[in-house]
Amino acid sequence: MILVDTQALLWFMFGDRRLGHAARAVMSSSTALALSDASRWEISVKVSVGKLAPVPDLAGTANKLGLRRLGIEDKYLTRLETLPLLHRDPFDRMLVAQALSDDLTVLTADPVFARYGVRVADARQ
């Protein structure tokens, strides 16, 4: 299962060229993709403070891509409490906790994920 980072999802949705060909192929064809509620929350926060333009039909797009919704469960919160502070972004830290708890690969361009021992698929490739 591949957990899609917020930035990778946005790059895919908006056709951003920073998303690599291999990553785009995975997003387009994989049946084993997940999207964290932390990413959905992050997008909503960024839209509400004006850092991101509104994302039309995020839920519909996630469903169309077959992204499994990954909620914020107690096991993730417990794992989050024990993570070293290598990354200050609370949304990314939740993705790390989820990936470590469920043995997921994260599709991301952020190199800090790997410092936690998370398997990473580079979104730029």
Order of alpha helices (4+ residues) and beta strands (2+ residues): beta-alpha-alpha-beta-alpha-alpha-beta-alpha-alpha-beta-alpha-beta
